[in-house]
C-alpha cells in the first residue's frame, strides 16, 4: 500500500467517525483536485464536480481564442457582463452569498487573464487568486 492510499484510508476512517462520535457519511478530504491531505477539511463531491466544470470551461475558452473565434478581451467582456447581470438580478443577497455565486465567473476571468499572459495554473491557484482580489 503506497503512502497516498494509506493517507486516503486514514482520512476516510476519520470522516466516518463524524463529530461527537456519531457516525457520519464517509467523505473524502482532498487538497486541490488530486492530492489527499492529512487534516484537510472534507470536500463535498459537488464542489469537485464544479471544479472540473470550471476548468473544462476555461479550457474551452482558451481553445476558442486559439482557434481565432474570440479574443481574450471578448471572453473578459462576456464574463464581466455575466457577473454584472448576476449582481443586478440578485441584489438582495448577502455579500458572502453573492461572492459564492459569482466565484465560478471570477475563476474563469482569472483563468482568461492568465491565458492571455501565456500562463496556466491549477484550480487551487486560480481560487487563491480570486480570494486575493476579493
C-alpha positions as CSV (number, residue, x, y, z in Angstrom):
1,X,0.0,0.0,0.0
2,X,1.5,3.4,-1.1
3,X,1.6,6.5,1.1
4,X,-1.3,8.1,-0.9
5,X,-3.6,5.1,-0.3
6,X,-2.6,4.8,3.3
7,X,-3.4,8.5,3.7
8,X,-6.7,8.0,2.0
9,X,-7.7,5.2,4.3
10,X,-6.9,7.3,7.4
11,X,-8.9,10.2,6.1
12,X,-11.9,8.1,5.2
13,X,-11.9,6.4,8.6
14,X,-11.7,9.8,10.4
15,X,-14.6,11.1,8.3
16,X,-16.7,8.1,9.1
17,X,-16.5,8.7,12.8
18,X,-18.1,12.2,12.5
19,X,-18.5,14.8,15.2
20,X,-19.1,13.8,18.7
21,X,-18.5,10.1,17.9
22,X,-21.7,9.9,15.8
23,X,-21.4,8.0,12.6
24,X,-21.3,10.3,9.6
25,X,-21.4,9.7,5.9
26,X,-17.9,8.8,4.6
27,X,-16.3,11.7,2.8
28,X,-13.0,12.2,1.0
29,X,-10.8,15.0,2.1
30,X,-8.9,16.5,-0.9
31,X,-6.5,19.3,-1.3
32,X,-6.8,20.8,-4.8
33,X,-8.3,18.2,-7.1
34,X,-6.0,15.2,-6.7
35,X,-3.9,15.2,-3.6
36,X,-5.0,13.6,-0.3
37,X,-4.1,15.9,2.5
38,X,-4.0,14.8,6.2
39,X,-6.1,17.0,8.3
40,X,-7.8,18.7,5.4
41,X,-11.4,19.7,5.5
42,X,-13.6,17.2,3.6
43,X,-14.7,18.5,0.2
44,X,-18.3,18.0,-0.9
45,X,-18.5,15.9,-4.2
46,X,-20.5,18.7,-5.8
47,X,-17.5,21.1,-5.2
48,X,-15.3,18.7,-7.1
49,X,-17.7,18.5,-9.9
50,X,-17.9,22.3,-10.1
51,X,-14.1,22.5,-10.1
52,X,-14.0,20.1,-13.0
53,X,-16.7,22.0,-14.9
54,X,-15.0,25.4,-14.3
55,X,-11.6,24.0,-15.6
56,X,-13.3,22.5,-18.6
57,X,-15.0,25.8,-19.5
58,X,-11.6,27.6,-19.0
59,X,-10.0,25.1,-21.4
60,X,-12.9,25.7,-23.9
61,X,-12.3,29.5,-23.6
62,X,-8.6,29.0,-24.4
63,X,-9.5,26.8,-27.4
64,X,-11.9,29.3,-28.8
65,X,-9.2,32.0,-28.5
66,X,-6.6,29.8,-30.1
67,X,-8.9,29.0,-33.0
68,X,-9.4,32.7,-33.5
69,X,-13.1,32.6,-32.9
70,X,-13.0,35.0,-30.0
71,X,-10.3,37.1,-28.3
72,X,-9.3,37.2,-24.6
73,X,-10.9,40.6,-24.4
74,X,-14.2,39.3,-25.7
75,X,-14.1,36.5,-23.2
76,X,-13.4,39.0,-20.4
77,X,-16.3,41.2,-21.6
78,X,-18.7,38.3,-21.6
79,X,-17.6,37.2,-18.1
80,X,-17.9,40.8,-16.9
81,X,-21.4,41.0,-18.3
82,X,-22.4,37.7,-16.7
83,X,-21.2,38.9,-13.3
84,X,-22.9,42.3,-13.7
85,X,-26.2,40.6,-14.8
86,X,-26.0,38.3,-11.8
87,X,-25.4,41.3,-9.4
88,X,-28.4,43.1,-10.8
89,X,-30.7,40.1,-10.6
90,X,-29.6,39.0,-7.0
91,X,-29.1,42.4,-5.4
92,X,-30.8,41.2,-2.1
93,X,-28.2,38.5,-1.4
94,X,-25.7,38.9,1.4
95,X,-22.2,39.8,0.3
96,X,-20.9,36.3,1.2
97,X,-23.7,34.6,-0.8
98,X,-23.1,36.9,-3.8
99,X,-19.3,36.2,-3.7
100,X,-20.0,32.5,-3.5
101,X,-22.4,32.6,-6.5
102,X,-20.1,34.7,-8.7
103,X,-17.0,32.7,-7.7
104,X,-17.1,30.5,-10.9
105,X,-17.3,33.6,-13.1
106,X,-14.4,35.1,-11.3
107,X,-12.3,31.9,-11.6
108,X,-12.9,31.9,-15.3
109,X,-12.0,35.6,-15.5
110,X,-8.7,34.9,-13.7
111,X,-8.0,31.9,-15.9
112,X,-8.7,34.0,-19.0
113,X,-6.3,36.7,-17.8
114,X,-3.6,34.1,-17.1
115,X,-4.1,32.5,-20.6
116,X,-3.8,36.0,-22.2
117,X,-0.5,36.3,-20.5
118,X,0.6,32.9,-21.7
119,X,0.2,31.2,-18.3
120,X,-2.0,28.4,-17.0
121,X,-2.5,27.3,-13.4
122,X,-4.4,24.7,-11.5
123,X,-7.8,25.3,-9.9
124,X,-6.3,25.9,-6.4
125,X,-4.1,28.6,-7.7
126,X,-6.9,30.3,-9.6
127,X,-9.2,30.1,-6.5
128,X,-6.4,31.6,-4.4
129,X,-6.0,34.4,-6.9
130,X,-9.8,35.1,-6.8
131,X,-9.6,35.2,-3.0
132,X,-6.7,37.6,-3.0
133,X,-8.8,40.0,-5.2
134,X,-12.0,39.8,-3.1
